[in-house]
Amino acid sequence: MINKRLLIKNLLAHNDENSFYDKKRTLNIGQREGKAKFLKHVCALANSNPKNNSYIVIGVEDEDNFITGVDFFDDSKIQNLINAYLDNPPLVAYENIPFPHLPDHLVVGLVTIRPNNGKVCALRKNIWKYYGGAVYIREGSISMPKNFGIELKDINSDIVASIENHAQNNIELTLDGVFDFMKKRKDFHPSYKVFKEYFVVCWAGKIKQIKGETYYSRLDIELINEQVKLFYSELDVVSISIDKDYFKIVEYVHLGLQDKYQYYPLEKVSISFKDNAGYDMESKLLFKPPQFDKKILYHIYNSNNALVAKLKNGSQLTKNEEKDLLKMPAAYLICYFNEFDASIDKLEEAKEYLKIHSTKAYQSYKESIRVLRKVKYN
């Protein structure tokens, strides 16, 4: 089993991007340009490595490899995006890798692109300034278009195999990972469990008792063997169930209007551990958007639009408006689920102003976007 943190270090040791590895400071697949560039790089790396894995490391400075980290990116549906836009799509996984020096909410993103059985990968349809049918391949560190017949060549298998072999996990790395987690999260009731005498899962969170049931907020879950952060959320509430063979979580989102809120099931994630030192992870969307009276929503929608306008103009907010600001992202999300399609554009318009004006409001924005992304990709 590969220790993903060690794998990233080995990739960064190569310093410059090449035909099997790319690095990015950030990744934004929420906007059309960022989504298009990501798809282009995936296409190029898949074509340049028909018989071995290729990787994109996210949260690293390009010039000196300094690890700055990015927000935890909870996106189990990224394969849906790949399948929608690429012909002969490769298997793609996005994982969040914690590093000891980073704050809890920051990780390094690792995109793994699996071999494509020798088939040429191409854009299926137009996106941004890239045309459907276009084929890309890596030339050094650049993803270049190829508008003629392409022959896939395997030139990196030995190099990638060596990098992955030097990133294999061992008992020392596993124990160090457990001790690091228990120490770092000591204020949030850290726990661990060993599955199949091999896998170690650690979790910690702020415990809540609701109607006799135990729930967690600020939950952090890591699969220590691979140094992968499986879940992290500042705001949402999660329930955990454990058996000898599986670890399951159900995530809830807190939504409502006019101080009438309730928890709605969002997604269930099940990790099943096998006897052959393997595991499967499955996710199922549970969310059913709450429906509200359209007249009330029109009032709230227009009030939030006026609040965004005040932010843009630099006007001072009243105490009540400051409270409404914290609720704005979730309110726009509810409007969107009730067929106010333009509300997401308004939320995106407010993004930078929220980031400058209020840390808590910006955190609420990120949580709302995370919920939206899960629902849309399904």
C-alpha positions in Angstrom: 0.0 0.0 0.0 1.3 3.4 -1.0 1.8 6.1 1.6 0.5 9.1 -0.3 2.3 11.7 1.7 5.6 10.0 0.9 4.6 9.6 -2.7 4.1 13.4 -3.0 7.5 14.0 -1.5 9.0 11.6 -4.0 7.2 13.4 -6.9 8.3 16.8 -5.7 11.9 15.5 -5.5 11.8 15.4 -9.3 11.4 19.2 -9.0 10.1 20.0 -12.5 6.8 18.8 -14.0 7.2 16.2 -16.8 5.2 13.8 -18.8 3.9 11.8 -15.8 3.5 14.5 -13.2 2.1 18.1 -12.9 1.8 20.5 -10.0 -0.6 23.3 -9.4 -0.9 26.1 -6.8 -4.7 25.8 -6.8 -7.4 24.0 -8.7 -10.8 25.5 -9.4 -13.1 23.2 -11.3 -16.1 25.3 -10.1 -15.5 27.8 -12.9 -15.5 27.0 -16.6 -11.9 28.0 -17.3 -10.5 26.1 -14.4 -12.5 23.0 -15.3 -11.3 23.2 -18.9 -7.7 23.4 -18.0 -8.0 20.5 -15.5 -9.6 18.3 -18.2 -6.9 19.3 -20.7 -4.1 18.2 -18.3 -5.9 15.0 -17.4 -6.3 14.2 -21.1 -2.6 14.9 -21.8 -1.3 12.9 -18.9 -3.5 9.9 -19.7 -2.2 9.9 -23.3 1.4 10.3 -22.2 1.2 7.4 -19.8 -0.8 4.6 -21.4 0.6 1.9 -19.1 1.3 3.6 -15.8 -0.2 6.1 -13.3 0.3 9.8 -13.7 -0.3 12.5 -11.1 -1.2 16.1 -10.4 -0.1 17.6 -7.1 -2.2 20.6 -5.9 -1.2 23.1 -3.2 2.5 23.5 -4.1 4.4 26.6 -5.3 5.7 26.1 -8.8 9.2 27.7 -8.4 10.5 26.2 -5.1 8.0 23.3 -4.3 7.0 25.0 -1.1 3.9 23.2 0.2 1.2 25.9 0.9 -1.8 23.5 0.9 -5.4 24.0 -0.3 -8.8 23.6 1.3 -10.0 20.1 1.8 -11.8 19.2 -1.4 -14.6 16.7 -0.8 -15.4 15.5 -4.3 -16.2 11.8 -4.7 -18.0 12.6 -8.0 -15.0 13.9 -9.9 -15.1 10.8 -12.2 -18.6 12.0 -13.4 -16.9 15.2 -14.7 -14.2 13.2 -16.4 -16.8 10.9 -18.0 -18.9 13.8 -19.2 -16.2 15.6 -21.1 -13.6 13.0 -22.2 -13.8 10.2 -24.7 -12.0 7.0 -23.5 -11.8 8.7 -20.0 -9.2 7.4 -17.6 -10.0 6.5 -14.0 -9.3 9.6 -11.9 -9.2 9.9 -8.1 -8.8 13.0 -6.0 -7.4 12.5 -2.5 -6.7 15.0 0.3 -3.2 14.4 1.9 -2.5 16.0 5.3 0.9 17.4 6.1 2.0 18.0 9.7 2.9 21.7 9.2 -0.4 22.6 7.6 -3.5 23.8 9.6 -6.3 21.2 10.0 -8.4 22.5 7.1 -5.5 22.6 4.6 -4.2 19.6 2.7 -2.2 18.8 -0.4 -4.5 17.5 -3.2 -3.4 14.4 -5.1 -5.0 13.6 -8.4 -4.2 10.0 -9.6 -4.8 9.2 -13.3 -4.9 5.5 -13.9 -3.7 3.8 -17.2 -6.2 3.9 -20.1 -5.5 0.5 -21.7 -3.8 2.1 -24.7 -6.8 4.1 -25.9 -6.4 7.7 -27.0 -8.2 10.1 -24.7 -9.8 13.2 -26.3 -12.2 16.0 -25.4 -15.8 14.9 -26.1 -17.2 18.4 -26.5 -16.3 22.1 -26.4 -15.4 23.7 -23.1 -14.1 27.2 -22.7 -11.6 27.8 -25.6 -10.9 24.0 -26.2 -12.8 22.2 -28.9 -14.5 18.8 -28.9 -12.4 16.2 -30.5 -9.1 17.8 -29.5 -6.3 15.4 -28.3 -3.6 16.5 -25.9 -0.2 15.0 -24.9 2.6 16.1 -22.6 5.7 17.5 -24.1 8.0 18.0 -21.0 5.9 20.0 -18.6 3.4 21.4 -21.2 0.1 19.9 -22.3 0.1 20.3 -26.1 -2.6 19.7 -28.6 -2.1 17.1 -31.3 -4.4 17.5 -34.3 -3.2 14.4 -36.2 -2.9 10.7 -35.7 -1.3 10.0 -32.3 0.7 6.9 -31.3 0.7 6.3 -27.6 4.2 5.6 -26.2 5.2 4.1 -22.9 8.3 5.8 -21.7 7.7 6.3 -18.0 6.7 2.9 -16.5 10.1 2.3 -14.9 10.4 5.8 -13.4 6.8 5.8 -12.0 7.2 2.2 -10.6 10.4 3.3 -8.8 8.7 6.3 -7.3 5.8 4.3 -6.1 8.0 1.5 -4.7 9.9 4.1 -2.6 6.5 5.3 -1.2 5.4 1.9 0.2 3.9 2.1 3.7 5.5 0.3 6.6 4.6 -0.2 10.3 6.8 2.7 11.4 5.0 5.2 9.1 1.7 3.8 10.3 2.5 4.2 14.0 4.0 7.6 13.5 0.8 8.6 11.7 -1.4 7.4 14.5 0.6 9.2 17.2 0.7 12.4 15.1 -3.1 12.3 14.7 -3.8 11.6 18.4 -1.5 14.4 19.5 -2.7 17.0 16.9 -6.4 16.3 17.6 -6.2 15.7 21.4 -8.8 18.4 22.1 -11.5 16.7 20.0 -11.8 13.2 21.5 -9.5 11.3 19.1 -10.1 7.6 18.5 -8.8 4.9 16.3 -9.8 1.4 15.1 -7.9 -1.4 13.3 -9.7 -3.2 10.5 -8.7 -6.6 9.2 -5.5 -6.5 11.4 -4.1 -4.0 8.8 -6.0 -0.8 8.2 -6.0 2.0 10.8 -8.7 4.6 10.7 -8.4 7.6 13.1 -11.1 10.1 13.7 -11.8 13.1 16.0 -14.5 15.7 16.4 -16.6 17.8 18.7 -19.3 15.4 20.1 -22.9 16.4 20.1 -25.8 14.5 21.7 -29.1 14.9 19.8 -32.1 13.0 21.0 -29.9 10.3 22.5 -27.8 9.9 19.4 -24.1 10.8 19.1 -23.0 13.1 16.3 -19.8 14.9 15.5 -19.0 18.4 14.2 -15.5 19.6 13.1 -15.0 16.0 12.2 -11.6 14.8 10.9 -11.2 11.3 9.6 -7.9 9.8 8.2 -6.9 6.5 6.8 -3.5 6.3 8.3 -2.0 3.6 6.1 -2.3 5.8 3.1 -2.1 9.2 4.9 -5.3 10.2 3.3 -7.8 12.6 4.9 -11.2 11.0 4.2 -13.4 13.7 5.6 -13.2 17.2 7.1 -15.9 19.8 7.8 -16.0 22.8 10.0 -19.8 23.2 10.0 -21.7 20.0 9.1 -22.8 17.3 11.5 -21.9 13.6 10.9 -22.9 10.3 12.4 -20.5 7.3 12.5 -21.2 3.6 12.5 -18.6 0.9 12.8 -18.4 -2.8 12.3 -15.5 -5.2 12.1 -15.6 -4.9 8.3 -16.7 -1.3 7.6 -16.6 2.3 8.6 -19.7 4.4 7.6 -20.5 8.0 7.9 -23.7 9.9 7.2 -23.3 13.7 6.7 -26.0 16.1 7.5 -26.4 19.8 6.5 -28.1 22.4 8.6 -30.5 24.4 6.4 -33.5 26.6 6.9 -34.9 30.1 6.8 -36.0 32.7 9.3 -34.4 30.9 12.3 -36.3 27.7 11.5 -33.5 25.2 10.7 -33.2 21.4 10.7 -30.6 18.8 9.7 -31.0 17.2 6.3 -29.1 14.0 5.3 -26.7 14.8 2.6 -24.5 11.8 1.8 -23.6 8.4 3.1 -20.0 7.1 2.7 -19.2 3.5 3.3 -15.6 2.1 3.5 -15.6 -1.7 3.3 -12.3 -3.4 4.3 -11.3 -6.7 2.7 -9.2 -9.7 3.7 -6.8 -9.2 0.8 -5.5 -5.8 2.1 -7.8 -3.9 -0.1 -10.8 -1.7 0.5 -13.8 -0.2 -1.4 -15.3 3.2 -0.8 -18.8 4.0 -1.9 -20.9 7.1 -1.6 -24.6 7.6 -2.0 -26.4 10.9 -2.1 -29.2 11.1 0.3 -30.1 14.8 -0.1 -33.7 15.9 -0.9 -33.7 19.7 -1.2 -36.2 21.4 1.2 -39.0 23.3 -0.5 -40.2 26.7 0.7 -42.9 29.2 -0.1 -41.9 31.2 -3.2 -43.1 34.5 -1.8 -40.8 34.1 1.3 -37.9 33.1 -1.0 -38.4 36.2 -3.3 -38.1 38.4 -0.2 -35.0 36.6 1.1 -33.5 36.5 -2.4 -33.9 40.3 -2.9 -32.7 41.0 0.6 -29.5 39.1 0.0 -29.0 40.8 -3.4 -29.2 44.2 -1.6 -26.7 42.9 1.0 -24.3 41.9 -1.8 -24.7 45.4 -3.3 -23.7 47.0 0.0 -20.6 44.8 0.2 -19.6 45.8 -3.3 -20.1 49.5 -2.5 -18.1 49.2 0.8 -21.0 50.4 2.8 -21.1 49.7 6.6 -23.4 46.9 7.7 -25.8 47.0 10.6 -25.6 44.4 13.4 -28.7 42.6 11.9 -27.1 42.7 8.4 -23.9 41.2 9.8 -26.0 38.3 11.2 -27.8 37.9 7.8 -24.4 37.8 6.1 -23.5 34.6 7.9 -26.8 33.0 6.6 -26.4 34.4 3.1 -24.6 31.4 1.4 -27.1 28.9 2.7 -30.0 31.1 1.8 -28.8 31.4 -1.8 -28.3 27.6 -1.9 -31.9 27.1 -0.8 -33.1 29.6 -3.4 -31.2 27.6 -6.0 -32.8 24.3 -4.9 -36.1 26.1 -5.3 -35.5 27.1 -9.0 -34.0 30.5 -8.4 -31.2 29.6 -10.9 -29.5 33.0 -10.8 -28.9 32.7 -7.0 -25.6 30.7 -7.6 -24.3 33.5 -9.8 -25.1 35.9 -7.1 -23.3 33.8 -4.5 -20.2 33.6 -6.8 -20.4 37.4 -7.2 -20.3 37.7 -3.4 -17.4 35.3 -2.9 -14.5 37.8 -2.8 -16.4 40.3 -0.7 -17.3 37.6 1.8 -13.6 36.5 1.9 -12.5 40.0 2.7 -15.3 41.0 5.1 -15.8 37.9 7.3 -13.9 34.7 7.9 -17.1 33.0 9.2 -19.2 34.1 6.3 -16.5 32.9 3.8 -16.4 29.5 5.6 -20.2 29.3 5.2 -19.7 30.1 1.5 -17.2 27.2 1.1 -19.5 24.8 2.8 -22.5 25.8 0.6 -20.4 25.4 -2.5 -19.3 21.9 -1.3 -22.9 20.9 -0.9 -23.8 22.3 -4.3 -21.0 20.5 -6.0 -22.0 17.1 -4.5 -25.6 17.6 -5.6 -24.8 18.8 -9.1 -22.3 16.0 -9.9 -24.9 13.5 -9.1 
